[in-house]
Each structure stands twice: as C-alpha cells, then as structure tokens.
C-alpha cells in the first residue's frame, strides 16, 4: 500500500484548496428579505388557531388565503394558545399569551401582544394579570366588543374575572371580578353578559374608560336535563345557544336582565338521534341569515363529538334548507361574511382546511400542511357586515 509523506499530504491539501477557491469565491451570502401583506385582511383570508397539544409551549396561528390556497404567515403565541382578538377594520389584531420564565417552569407572565396585519411583527405588549384562562379555546374567552374600542380577556384561577384591554390605546384598563360567572358574550359596544353555572345569565356594562360594572342576574334559564353548551353564536343582534338535544334558545338582551326570547328545534321528532356538537359547533352568515351547524348521530352527552354533516338553516323562518354531507368529520366550522361567502371546516388530528362555497355546499379546495391540533377558525372581519 502506497503511503504519503507529510510534505506530500500538505501539497495535496494545498492543491484541493486551490481547486476549490474559485468555486468558494463565487458563493454570495444569502440576503434575508421581508414580505409585506395587504394593510387590511381580505374577505377570504382566514386565521387557523393551533393550540399545539404536542408542544403546548408553542401555540400558533396560521393566516391563509382561502382563494389561492396559500399560507400567508404565522404568529407564535406561547403556552395554551386560544384565539386572536381581531380589530373590526382588519388592520390590526392582538394575541393574549402566556409565557413561563424557564420554558416549562418559572415565573408566569401573561401579555396581550398587538400586531399589524401588513407585517405580522409584534408591537405593543401590555402585561396583564397572570390569570388568563388556559384550556380548550372558545370564541368567548377573549372577544372584541362591537365597535372595536375594547377587548375582554376571561380569567380563571379558578376564581373568575375579566381583564379589559383598550384596543385603540393598546393598553390594559384593569381586572374586574365577575361573581363566579364565566366567559364573555358581547351584546353591544359597552354591554355583555356571562353564563353562570346554575343556568342563569349575568349582565355587565363598560363605562367610557372601560371599567366593568356588573348588572342584574337573570333567573335560571336553561334546564338541567337539557343544558346549553357554552358555544353560543352571535348573529350581530342576538345570541343563539344550543342544547345537548338540539334546541335553539334565542337570548333577548334588550332589557336589564337577559331572557329567552324564543326557542326552536334543529331537528324533527324523526331526527331525534341527530344532535349538534363539536368545538366550534356553528356559524352564522349575517347577509343571508343562514346558520351552519355541525351535526352528528349520537346519544345524550355526545355534544363534544365532531360533525359528520352541516345542516343549514334559515334563522328567520326557523327551518332547515340544506344538508351538507362531509367527506370527513369536522370539529370546527366558520363562514366568511362577504357577499360570496366561503364555508370553512377543520378536524383536530388532521392537517388541512376544507373550503366550500357557503351557498351551494360544494367543496372548492383542501389546503394542507398545517399543525394537527387546529381549534377555532376566525374569518376576516368585513367592515359593515
């Protein structure tokens, strides 16, 4: 076997370097670029929230263009991500988040981080009480009040309270106790109610600075043997709550004490084995007055089961107008609020967003490649809708 002396090895290495030098000289450093989006969310842009069950410290939300099928961006939101607080004009949004000093342990800090839609870059970040509800997300955990001045964050420790955020000044107003009632259901720029464990509703108001004053509590409204879920749907003028068996209770909030204005059923007696369910169980399109409800076949207490069909209702007439069979079950449903609405569905454990024509139910496209634990779908706000 041939051996090389030390000088020969050095000459060989020098030859390799000399040969490679021209190629190395041609390499240029990669330049990082910054992309910009439209200043305002477009009607068919939609946010998909991912609680990241397999990496709870790394919650995130994906911004998607449902027309092109492209993901436009992503924001990170820390531990136990819930939902975004979308400004009504679509130009900004805020994200309630929880962080621990040493990742999995250490001092807890809760913040609300503000972003511009155009660049998805973090901006103002007021610290809020470290009490933010951390659990399965609901739309009622951090809603923005109609008119857009204030946003509210629901706290659970298990003591319950509400933190008020001034969305325009991008600062915290304060924290206010809620007498043990939970979640937040806005009914106007300065009014909302909470749902209580005994089936009553607690009214509340905000003053001009955002201070909360609790009002009267209603009598018990919901039956023990057929309770409502907490997944109410806002029509723009009324709240609709769904019972385990499929009744719809319409809430009248025009007076000092919330009350049930009327009730109707999603099913006929022959369809009693069909029930509403899922995480984000229903969506309402304000322009057409259509209600989209995820339905499944099941017995009592299956209100968390995913839907196998979407049943479409004319709310004014309280009648079903269509049934949409789904290719695969869905845990969340949402609808865009423009004049050519799209219907969105996702299923936890799957990685795609299904997009349909909301008026015909026809599947338009599937957009794949997201995280497997998507929860609440948030379509773009459409001013005036």
NORGI-V338204 format. One record per pair of residues at least 24 apart in sequence whose ideal C-beta (glycine too) atoms are under 10 Angstrom apart, sorted by the first residue. I is the first residue (numbers start at 1). GAP is how many residues later the second one is. If there is no record, write none. Layout:
BEGIN
i->I gap->GAP
i->I gap->GAP
END
This chain:
BEGIN
i->34 gap->85
i->34 gap->87
i->35 gap->37
i->35 gap->38
i->35 gap->83
i->35 gap->84
i->35 gap->85
i->36 gap->80
i->36 gap->82
i->36 gap->83
i->36 gap->84
i->37 gap->26
i->37 gap->28
i->37 gap->35
i->37 gap->36
i->37 gap->79
i->37 gap->80
i->37 gap->81
i->37 gap->82
i->37 gap->83
i->38 gap->27
i->38 gap->34
i->38 gap->52
i->38 gap->53
i->38 gap->79
i->38 gap->80
i->39 gap->50
i->39 gap->51
i->39 gap->52
i->39 gap->53
i->39 gap->77
i->39 gap->78
i->39 gap->79
i->39 gap->80
i->40 gap->47
i->40 gap->49
i->40 gap->50
i->40 gap->51
i->40 gap->52
i->40 gap->77
i->40 gap->78
i->40 gap->340
i->40 gap->341
i->40 gap->343
i->41 gap->31
i->41 gap->45
i->41 gap->46
i->41 gap->48
i->41 gap->49
i->41 gap->50
i->41 gap->51
i->41 gap->52
i->41 gap->76
i->41 gap->77
i->41 gap->337
i->41 gap->338
i->41 gap->339
i->41 gap->340
i->41 gap->341
i->42 gap->24
i->42 gap->25
i->42 gap->30
i->42 gap->48
i->42 gap->75
i->42 gap->294
i->42 gap->296
i->42 gap->338
i->42 gap->340
i->43 gap->24
i->43 gap->47
i->43 gap->293
i->43 gap->294
i->43 gap->295
i->43 gap->296
i->43 gap->297
i->43 gap->298
i->43 gap->299
i->43 gap->336
i->43 gap->337
i->43 gap->338
i->43 gap->339
i->43 gap->342
i->44 gap->24
i->44 gap->292
i->44 gap->294
i->44 gap->296
i->44 gap->297
i->44 gap->298
i->44 gap->300
i->44 gap->311
i->44 gap->335
i->44 gap->336
i->45 gap->27
i->45 gap->45
i->45 gap->72
i->45 gap->291
i->45 gap->333
i->45 gap->334
i->45 gap->335
i->45 gap->336
i->46 gap->26
i->46 gap->288
i->46 gap->290
i->46 gap->296
i->46 gap->298
i->46 gap->307
i->46 gap->309
i->46 gap->321
i->46 gap->331
i->46 gap->332
i->46 gap->333
i->46 gap->334
i->47 gap->26
i->47 gap->27
i->47 gap->28
i->47 gap->36
i->47 gap->37
i->47 gap->39
i->47 gap->46
i->47 gap->287
i->47 gap->329
i->47 gap->330
i->47 gap->331
i->47 gap->332
i->47 gap->333
i->48 gap->26
i->48 gap->284
i->48 gap->286
i->48 gap->296
i->48 gap->298
i->48 gap->305
i->48 gap->319
i->48 gap->322
i->48 gap->323
i->48 gap->326
i->48 gap->327
i->48 gap->328
i->48 gap->329
i->48 gap->330
i->49 gap->28
i->49 gap->32
i->49 gap->33
i->49 gap->34
i->49 gap->35
i->49 gap->46
i->49 gap->88
i->49 gap->231
i->49 gap->283
i->49 gap->297
i->49 gap->322
i->49 gap->324
i->49 gap->325
i->49 gap->326
i->49 gap->327
i->49 gap->328
i->49 gap->329
i->50 gap->24
i->50 gap->27
i->50 gap->31
i->50 gap->87
i->50 gap->296
i->50 gap->298
i->50 gap->301
i->50 gap->320
i->50 gap->321
i->50 gap->322
i->50 gap->323
i->50 gap->324
i->50 gap->325
i->50 gap->326
i->51 gap->26
i->51 gap->28
i->51 gap->29
i->51 gap->30
i->51 gap->31
i->51 gap->32
i->51 gap->83
i->51 gap->84
i->51 gap->85
i->51 gap->86
i->51 gap->297
i->51 gap->320
i->51 gap->322
i->51 gap->323
i->51 gap->324
i->51 gap->325
i->52 gap->24
i->52 gap->25
i->52 gap->26
i->52 gap->27
i->52 gap->28
i->52 gap->29
i->52 gap->319
i->52 gap->320
i->52 gap->321
i->52 gap->322
i->52 gap->323
i->53 gap->27
i->53 gap->83
i->53 gap->295
i->53 gap->296
i->53 gap->318
i->53 gap->319
i->53 gap->320
i->53 gap->322
i->54 gap->317
i->54 gap->318
i->54 gap->319
i->55 gap->24
i->55 gap->316
i->55 gap->318
i->56 gap->24
i->56 gap->25
i->56 gap->42
i->56 gap->48
i->56 gap->78
i->56 gap->317
i->57 gap->24
i->57 gap->41
i->57 gap->42
i->57 gap->43
i->57 gap->46
i->57 gap->47
i->58 gap->313
i->59 gap->36
i->59 gap->38
i->59 gap->39
i->59 gap->75
i->59 gap->78
i->59 gap->312
i->59 gap->314
i->59 gap->316
i->60 gap->35
i->60 gap->310
i->60 gap->311
i->61 gap->32
i->61 gap->34
i->61 gap->59
i->61 gap->310
i->61 gap->313
i->61 gap->314
i->61 gap->315
i->61 gap->317
i->62 gap->291
i->62 gap->305
i->62 gap->307
i->62 gap->308
i->62 gap->309
i->62 gap->312
i->63 gap->30
i->63 gap->54
i->63 gap->57
i->63 gap->315
i->63 gap->317
i->64 gap->280
i->64 gap->289
i->64 gap->291
i->64 gap->303
i->64 gap->306
i->64 gap->313
i->65 gap->302
i->66 gap->270
i->66 gap->276
i->66 gap->277
i->66 gap->278
i->66 gap->287
i->66 gap->289
i->66 gap->290
i->66 gap->298
i->66 gap->299
i->66 gap->301
i->66 gap->313
i->66 gap->314
i->67 gap->275
i->67 gap->288
i->67 gap->297
i->67 gap->298
i->68 gap->297
i->68 gap->299
i->69 gap->284
i->69 gap->286
i->69 gap->295
i->69 gap->296
i->69 gap->297
i->69 gap->298
i->69 gap->299
i->70 gap->297
i->71 gap->282
i->71 gap->296
i->71 gap->298
i->71 gap->299
i->72 gap->45
i->72 gap->48
i->73 gap->42
i->73 gap->44
i->73 gap->46
i->73 gap->47
i->74 gap->46
i->74 gap->296
i->74 gap->297
i->75 gap->38
i->75 gap->40
i->75 gap->45
i->75 gap->46
i->75 gap->47
i->76 gap->37
i->76 gap->46
i->77 gap->34
i->77 gap->36
i->78 gap->31
i->78 gap->32
i->78 gap->33
i->78 gap->35
i->79 gap->24
i->79 gap->25
i->79 gap->29
i->79 gap->31
i->79 gap->53
i->79 gap->55
i->80 gap->52
i->80 gap->53
i->80 gap->54
i->80 gap->55
i->80 gap->56
i->80 gap->57
i->81 gap->53
i->81 gap->56
i->81 gap->292
i->81 gap->294
i->81 gap->295
i->82 gap->50
i->82 gap->51
i->82 gap->52
i->82 gap->53
i->82 gap->54
i->82 gap->55
i->82 gap->56
i->82 gap->57
i->82 gap->59
i->82 gap->60
i->82 gap->71
i->82 gap->72
i->82 gap->293
i->82 gap->294
i->83 gap->54
i->83 gap->55
i->83 gap->56
i->83 gap->57
i->83 gap->58
i->83 gap->59
i->83 gap->60
i->83 gap->197
i->83 gap->292
i->83 gap->293
i->83 gap->294
i->83 gap->295
i->84 gap->31
i->84 gap->58
i->84 gap->60
i->84 gap->292
i->84 gap->294
i->85 gap->27
i->85 gap->29
i->85 gap->57
i->85 gap->58
i->85 gap->59
i->85 gap->63
i->85 gap->66
i->85 gap->67
i->85 gap->68
i->85 gap->80
i->85 gap->82
i->85 gap->293
i->86 gap->31
i->86 gap->57
i->86 gap->58
i->86 gap->62
i->86 gap->65
i->86 gap->81
i->86 gap->292
i->86 gap->293
i->86 gap->294
i->86 gap->295
i->87 gap->27
i->87 gap->28
i->87 gap->29
i->87 gap->30
i->87 gap->57
i->87 gap->61
i->87 gap->64
i->87 gap->80
i->87 gap->81
i->87 gap->294
i->88 gap->56
i->88 gap->57
i->88 gap->58
i->88 gap->59
i->88 gap->60
i->88 gap->61
i->88 gap->79
i->88 gap->293
i->88 gap->294
i->88 gap->295
i->88 gap->296
i->88 gap->297
i->89 gap->28
i->89 gap->59
i->89 gap->292
i->89 gap->294
i->90 gap->27
i->90 gap->290
i->90 gap->291
i->90 gap->292
i->90 gap->293
i->91 gap->25
i->91 gap->26
i->91 gap->27
i->91 gap->290
i->92 gap->24
i->92 gap->25
i->92 gap->26
i->92 gap->31
i->92 gap->32
i->92 gap->56
i->92 gap->75
i->92 gap->76
i->92 gap->78
i->93 gap->24
i->93 gap->27
i->93 gap->51
i->93 gap->58
i->93 gap->74
i->93 gap->285
i->93 gap->288
i->94 gap->29
i->94 gap->30
i->94 gap->31
i->94 gap->32
i->94 gap->48
i->94 gap->50
i->94 gap->57
i->94 gap->59
i->94 gap->71
i->94 gap->73
i->94 gap->76
i->95 gap->27
i->95 gap->30
i->95 gap->47
i->96 gap->32
i->96 gap->36
i->96 gap->37
i->96 gap->45
i->96 gap->46
i->96 gap->55
i->96 gap->57
i->96 gap->58
i->96 gap->67
i->96 gap->69
i->97 gap->28
i->97 gap->31
i->97 gap->35
i->98 gap->30
i->98 gap->32
i->98 gap->33
i->98 gap->34
i->98 gap->35
i->98 gap->36
i->99 gap->31
i->108 gap->24
i->108 gap->26
i->110 gap->24
i->110 gap->43
i->110 gap->45
i->110 gap->53
i->111 gap->61
i->112 gap->30
i->112 gap->39
i->112 gap->41
i->112 gap->51
i->112 gap->53
i->112 gap->55
i->112 gap->58
i->112 gap->59
i->112 gap->60
i->113 gap->57
i->114 gap->51
i->114 gap->53
i->114 gap->56
i->114 gap->57
i->117 gap->263
i->123 gap->47
i->124 gap->45
i->124 gap->46
i->124 gap->47
i->125 gap->45
i->126 gap->37
i->126 gap->39
i->126 gap->40
i->126 gap->43
i->126 gap->44
i->126 gap->45
i->126 gap->46
i->126 gap->47
i->127 gap->45
i->128 gap->25
i->128 gap->27
i->128 gap->35
i->128 gap->36
i->128 gap->37
i->128 gap->44
i->128 gap->46
i->128 gap->47
i->129 gap->24
i->129 gap->26
i->129 gap->28
i->129 gap->32
i->129 gap->34
i->129 gap->43
i->129 gap->45
i->129 gap->46
i->130 gap->25
i->130 gap->27
i->131 gap->24
i->131 gap->25
i->131 gap->26
i->131 gap->28
i->131 gap->29
i->131 gap->30
i->131 gap->32
i->131 gap->44
i->132 gap->24
i->132 gap->25
i->132 gap->31
i->133 gap->24
i->133 gap->25
i->133 gap->27
i->133 gap->49
i->133 gap->50
i->136 gap->143
i->136 gap->168
i->136 gap->239
i->136 gap->240
i->137 gap->142
i->137 gap->143
i->137 gap->195
i->137 gap->238
i->137 gap->239
i->138 gap->44
i->138 gap->45
i->138 gap->46
i->138 gap->91
i->138 gap->92
i->138 gap->93
i->138 gap->94
i->138 gap->141
i->138 gap->142
i->138 gap->237
i->138 gap->238
i->139 gap->44
i->139 gap->45
i->139 gap->46
i->139 gap->91
i->139 gap->92
i->139 gap->93
i->139 gap->94
i->139 gap->95
i->139 gap->140
i->139 gap->141
i->139 gap->195
i->139 gap->237
i->139 gap->238
i->139 gap->239
i->140 gap->42
i->140 gap->43
i->140 gap->44
i->140 gap->45
i->140 gap->46
i->140 gap->52
i->140 gap->54
i->140 gap->55
i->140 gap->90
i->140 gap->91
i->140 gap->92
i->140 gap->94
i->140 gap->99
i->141 gap->41
i->141 gap->42
i->141 gap->43
i->141 gap->89
i->141 gap->235
i->142 gap->42
i->143 gap->40
i->143 gap->41
i->143 gap->42
i->143 gap->43
i->143 gap->49
i->143 gap->91
i->144 gap->42
i->144 gap->237
i->145 gap->39
i->145 gap->41
i->145 gap->42
i->145 gap->43
i->145 gap->44
i->145 gap->45
i->145 gap->46
i->145 gap->47
i->145 gap->61
i->145 gap->65
i->146 gap->40
i->146 gap->41
i->146 gap->42
i->146 gap->43
i->146 gap->44
i->146 gap->45
i->146 gap->46
i->146 gap->88
i->146 gap->90
i->147 gap->39
i->147 gap->41
i->147 gap->42
i->147 gap->43
i->148 gap->41
i->148 gap->233
i->148 gap->235
i->149 gap->40
i->149 gap->41
i->149 gap->57
i->149 gap->59
i->149 gap->61
i->150 gap->36
i->150 gap->39
i->150 gap->40
i->150 gap->42
i->150 gap->56
i->150 gap->59
i->150 gap->60
i->150 gap->62
i->151 gap->33
i->151 gap->35
i->151 gap->59
i->152 gap->24
i->152 gap->31
i->152 gap->32
i->152 gap->34
i->152 gap->40
i->152 gap->52
i->152 gap->54
i->152 gap->58
i->152 gap->60
i->153 gap->31
i->154 gap->24
i->154 gap->28
i->154 gap->29
i->154 gap->30
i->154 gap->40
i->155 gap->27
i->156 gap->26
i->156 gap->27
i->158 gap->24
i->160 gap->34
i->161 gap->51
i->162 gap->30
i->162 gap->32
i->162 gap->42
i->162 gap->44
i->162 gap->50
i->162 gap->52
i->163 gap->49
i->164 gap->42
i->164 gap->45
i->164 gap->46
i->164 gap->47
i->164 gap->48
i->165 gap->45
i->166 gap->43
i->166 gap->44
i->167 gap->43
i->169 gap->41
i->171 gap->39
i->172 gap->38
i->173 gap->33
i->173 gap->34
i->173 gap->36
i->173 gap->37
i->173 gap->38
i->173 gap->39
i->174 gap->35
i->174 gap->36
i->174 gap->37
i->174 gap->38
i->175 gap->37
i->176 gap->28
i->176 gap->30
i->176 gap->34
i->176 gap->35
i->176 gap->36
i->176 gap->37
i->176 gap->38
i->177 gap->35
i->177 gap->37
i->178 gap->24
i->178 gap->26
i->178 gap->34
i->178 gap->36
i->179 gap->25
i->179 gap->35
i->179 gap->38
i->181 gap->33
i->181 gap->36
i->182 gap->48
i->183 gap->47
i->183 gap->48
i->183 gap->49
i->185 gap->45
i->185 gap->47
i->185 gap->49
i->185 gap->54
i->185 gap->56
i->185 gap->66
i->185 gap->68
i->185 gap->73
i->186 gap->48
i->186 gap->53
i->186 gap->67
i->187 gap->47
i->187 gap->50
i->187 gap->51
i->187 gap->52
i->187 gap->64
i->187 gap->66
i->187 gap->67
i->187 gap->71
i->188 gap->49
i->188 gap->65
i->188 gap->66
i->191 gap->24
i->191 gap->62
i->192 gap->61
i->193 gap->24
i->193 gap->25
i->193 gap->39
i->193 gap->46
i->193 gap->58
i->193 gap->60
i->193 gap->64
i->193 gap->65
i->194 gap->64
i->195 gap->26
i->195 gap->27
i->195 gap->33
i->195 gap->34
i->195 gap->35
i->195 gap->37
i->195 gap->44
i->195 gap->46
i->195 gap->63
i->196 gap->24
i->196 gap->25
i->196 gap->26
i->198 gap->24
i->198 gap->26
i->199 gap->24
i->199 gap->25
i->199 gap->28
i->199 gap->29
i->200 gap->57
i->200 gap->58
i->201 gap->38
i->201 gap->40
i->201 gap->50
i->201 gap->52
i->201 gap->56
i->201 gap->57
i->201 gap->58
i->201 gap->59
i->202 gap->55
i->202 gap->56
i->203 gap->50
i->203 gap->52
i->203 gap->53
i->203 gap->54
i->203 gap->55
i->215 gap->41
i->215 gap->42
i->215 gap->43
i->216 gap->39
i->216 gap->40
i->216 gap->41
i->216 gap->42
i->217 gap->40
i->217 gap->41
i->218 gap->33
i->218 gap->35
i->218 gap->37
i->218 gap->38
i->218 gap->39
i->218 gap->40
i->218 gap->41
i->218 gap->42
i->219 gap->38
i->219 gap->39
i->219 gap->40
i->221 gap->28
i->221 gap->30
i->221 gap->37
i->221 gap->38
i->221 gap->39
i->222 gap->25
i->222 gap->27
i->222 gap->38
i->223 gap->24
i->223 gap->26
i->225 gap->75
i->226 gap->74
i->227 gap->76
i->228 gap->75
i->229 gap->47
i->229 gap->48
i->229 gap->49
i->229 gap->52
i->229 gap->53
i->229 gap->74
i->229 gap->75
i->231 gap->45
i->231 gap->46
i->231 gap->47
i->231 gap->48
i->231 gap->49
i->231 gap->50
i->231 gap->51
i->231 gap->72
i->232 gap->49
i->232 gap->50
i->233 gap->47
i->233 gap->48
i->233 gap->49
i->233 gap->50
i->233 gap->51
i->233 gap->58
i->233 gap->59
i->233 gap->60
i->233 gap->82
i->234 gap->50
i->234 gap->52
i->235 gap->49
i->235 gap->50
i->235 gap->51
i->235 gap->54
i->235 gap->56
i->235 gap->80
i->236 gap->48
i->236 gap->50
i->236 gap->101
i->236 gap->149
i->237 gap->49
i->238 gap->24
i->238 gap->46
i->238 gap->77
i->240 gap->24
i->240 gap->42
i->240 gap->44
i->240 gap->51
i->240 gap->53
i->240 gap->73
i->240 gap->75
i->241 gap->41
i->242 gap->24
i->242 gap->33
i->242 gap->34
i->242 gap->35
i->242 gap->39
i->242 gap->40
i->242 gap->51
i->242 gap->61
i->243 gap->32
i->243 gap->33
i->243 gap->60
i->244 gap->31
i->244 gap->32
i->244 gap->33
i->244 gap->54
i->244 gap->55
i->244 gap->56
i->244 gap->57
i->244 gap->58
i->244 gap->59
i->245 gap->27
i->245 gap->29
i->245 gap->30
i->245 gap->31
i->245 gap->55
i->245 gap->58
i->246 gap->25
i->246 gap->26
i->246 gap->28
i->246 gap->29
i->246 gap->30
i->246 gap->31
i->246 gap->47
i->246 gap->49
i->246 gap->57
i->246 gap->65
i->247 gap->29
i->248 gap->28
i->248 gap->34
i->248 gap->43
i->248 gap->45
i->248 gap->65
i->248 gap->67
i->248 gap->70
i->250 gap->65
i->250 gap->68
i->262 gap->56
i->263 gap->55
i->264 gap->49
i->264 gap->51
i->264 gap->53
i->264 gap->54
i->264 gap->55
i->265 gap->53
i->266 gap->25
i->266 gap->27
i->266 gap->29
i->266 gap->45
i->266 gap->47
i->266 gap->52
i->266 gap->54
i->267 gap->28
i->267 gap->44
i->267 gap->53
i->268 gap->52
i->271 gap->24
i->271 gap->26
i->271 gap->40
i->271 gap->49
i->273 gap->24
i->273 gap->25
i->273 gap->26
i->273 gap->29
i->274 gap->24
i->274 gap->34
i->274 gap->35
i->274 gap->37
i->274 gap->49
i->275 gap->24
i->275 gap->25
i->275 gap->26
i->275 gap->27
i->275 gap->28
i->275 gap->30
i->275 gap->32
i->276 gap->26
i->276 gap->27
i->276 gap->29
i->276 gap->31
i->276 gap->35
i->277 gap->25
i->277 gap->26
i->277 gap->27
i->277 gap->28
i->277 gap->29
i->277 gap->30
i->277 gap->31
i->277 gap->52
i->277 gap->54
i->278 gap->25
i->278 gap->26
i->278 gap->27
i->278 gap->28
i->278 gap->29
i->278 gap->51
i->278 gap->52
i->278 gap->53
i->278 gap->54
i->278 gap->55
i->278 gap->67
i->278 gap->69
i->278 gap->70
i->279 gap->25
i->279 gap->27
i->279 gap->51
i->279 gap->52
i->279 gap->53
i->279 gap->54
i->279 gap->67
i->279 gap->68
i->279 gap->69
i->279 gap->95
i->279 gap->96
i->279 gap->97
i->279 gap->98
i->280 gap->50
i->280 gap->51
i->280 gap->52
i->280 gap->53
i->280 gap->54
i->280 gap->64
i->280 gap->65
i->280 gap->66
i->280 gap->95
i->280 gap->96
i->280 gap->97
i->280 gap->98
i->281 gap->25
i->281 gap->26
i->281 gap->49
i->281 gap->50
i->281 gap->51
i->281 gap->52
i->282 gap->25
i->282 gap->28
i->282 gap->29
i->282 gap->31
i->282 gap->51
i->282 gap->52
i->282 gap->53
i->283 gap->27
i->283 gap->49
i->283 gap->50
i->283 gap->51
i->283 gap->52
i->283 gap->53
i->283 gap->54
i->283 gap->58
i->283 gap->60
i->283 gap->61
i->283 gap->62
i->283 gap->75
i->283 gap->94
i->283 gap->96
i->284 gap->29
i->284 gap->31
i->284 gap->50
i->284 gap->51
i->284 gap->53
i->285 gap->27
i->285 gap->30
i->285 gap->50
i->285 gap->51
i->285 gap->52
i->285 gap->53
i->285 gap->54
i->285 gap->56
i->285 gap->58
i->285 gap->73
i->285 gap->74
i->285 gap->100
i->286 gap->49
i->286 gap->51
i->286 gap->55
i->286 gap->96
i->286 gap->98
i->286 gap->99
i->287 gap->48
i->287 gap->50
i->287 gap->51
i->287 gap->52
i->287 gap->53
i->287 gap->54
i->287 gap->95
i->287 gap->98
i->288 gap->24
i->288 gap->26
i->288 gap->27
i->288 gap->47
i->288 gap->51
i->288 gap->53
i->288 gap->70
i->288 gap->71
i->289 gap->24
i->289 gap->25
i->289 gap->26
i->289 gap->27
i->289 gap->28
i->290 gap->24
i->290 gap->25
i->290 gap->26
i->290 gap->31
i->290 gap->32
i->290 gap->45
i->290 gap->51
i->290 gap->53
i->290 gap->68
i->290 gap->69
i->291 gap->24
i->291 gap->27
i->291 gap->29
i->291 gap->30
i->291 gap->44
i->292 gap->30
i->292 gap->32
i->292 gap->41
i->292 gap->42
i->292 gap->43
i->292 gap->49
i->292 gap->51
i->292 gap->52
i->292 gap->53
i->292 gap->64
i->292 gap->66
i->292 gap->69
i->293 gap->27
i->293 gap->40
i->294 gap->32
i->294 gap->35
i->294 gap->36
i->294 gap->37
i->294 gap->38
i->294 gap->39
i->294 gap->51
i->295 gap->25
i->295 gap->28
i->295 gap->29
i->295 gap->31
i->296 gap->30
i->296 gap->33
i->296 gap->34
i->304 gap->27
i->305 gap->24
i->305 gap->26
i->306 gap->24
i->306 gap->25
i->306 gap->26
i->306 gap->39
i->306 gap->40
i->306 gap->41
i->306 gap->42
i->306 gap->43
i->307 gap->24
i->307 gap->25
i->307 gap->26
i->307 gap->38
i->307 gap->40
i->310 gap->33
i->310 gap->35
i->310 gap->46
i->310 gap->48
i->310 gap->51
i->312 gap->31
i->312 gap->46
i->312 gap->47
i->312 gap->49
i->322 gap->37
i->322 gap->38
i->322 gap->39
i->323 gap->38
i->324 gap->32
i->324 gap->34
i->324 gap->36
i->324 gap->37
i->324 gap->38
i->324 gap->39
i->325 gap->36
i->326 gap->28
i->326 gap->30
i->326 gap->35
i->326 gap->37
i->327 gap->27
i->327 gap->36
i->327 gap->39
i->328 gap->24
i->328 gap->26
i->328 gap->38
i->330 gap->24
i->330 gap->47
i->331 gap->43
i->331 gap->44
i->331 gap->45
i->331 gap->46
i->332 gap->42
i->332 gap->43
i->332 gap->44
i->332 gap->45
i->333 gap->44
i->334 gap->24
i->334 gap->42
i->334 gap->43
i->334 gap->44
i->334 gap->45
i->335 gap->42
i->335 gap->44
i->336 gap->43
i->336 gap->44
i->336 gap->46
i->336 gap->49
i->337 gap->42
i->337 gap->43
i->337 gap->44
i->337 gap->45
i->337 gap->46
i->337 gap->47
i->337 gap->48
i->338 gap->41
i->338 gap->42
i->338 gap->44
i->338 gap->47
i->339 gap->43
i->339 gap->46
i->341 gap->38
i->341 gap->41
i->341 gap->44
i->342 gap->37
i->343 gap->36
i->344 gap->33
i->344 gap->34
i->344 gap->35
i->345 gap->32
i->346 gap->24
i->346 gap->27
i->346 gap->28
i->346 gap->29
i->346 gap->30
i->346 gap->31
i->347 gap->25
i->347 gap->27
i->348 gap->24
i->348 gap->25
i->348 gap->26
i->348 gap->27
i->349 gap->24
i->349 gap->25
i->350 gap->24
i->353 gap->24
END
